[in-house]
């Protein structure tokens, strides 16, 4: 490989938020990680792990 092939390129972010479903197998069952919302939006509701991408944040 030459030095030109080692150049890193920026990957553009084309979304504003993410959500993740985390599963853990325990014996013959699966467990799901859920979070109870504390903010004003969906207050006290159980949700999957998620969040937004802030201005200037990189992937």
C-alpha positions in Angstrom: 0.0 0.0 0.0 1.2 3.5 -0.7 0.7 6.5 1.6 -2.3 7.7 -0.3 -4.3 4.6 0.7 -3.8 5.4 4.4 -5.7 8.7 4.2 -8.6 8.8 6.7 -11.9 10.2 5.3 -14.7 11.8 7.3 -18.0 9.8 7.4 -21.0 12.2 7.3 -23.7 11.7 9.9 -27.0 11.5 8.2 -29.2 11.1 11.3 -30.2 13.1 14.3 -30.7 10.4 16.9 -30.1 6.8 17.7 -31.8 4.0 19.6 -30.3 0.7 20.8 -31.9 -2.5 22.0 -29.6 -4.4 24.4 -30.3 -8.1 25.0 -28.6 -10.4 27.5 -29.3 -14.1 27.5 -29.6 -15.5 31.0 -30.2 -19.3 31.2 -33.2 -19.8 28.9 -34.4 -16.2 29.0 -33.5 -12.9 27.3 -33.3 -9.7 29.3 -33.8 -6.2 27.8 -32.2 -3.1 29.2 -34.8 -0.3 29.5 -34.4 3.2 31.0 -37.1 5.2 32.7 -37.2 8.8 31.3 -36.6 11.6 33.8 -36.9 14.6 31.4 -40.0 16.5 30.5 -40.4 14.5 27.2 -42.1 11.1 27.9 -41.6 11.6 31.7 -41.6 8.4 33.7 -42.0 6.2 30.6 -39.8 3.2 30.0 -37.8 3.4 26.8 -34.9 1.7 25.0 -31.5 3.4 25.3 -31.2 6.3 22.9 -30.1 9.8 22.4 -29.5 12.7 20.1 -26.4 13.8 18.2 -25.3 17.2 19.3 -23.9 20.0 17.1 -20.3 19.4 16.3 -20.3 15.8 17.7 -18.5 13.2 15.6 -19.5 9.7 14.9 
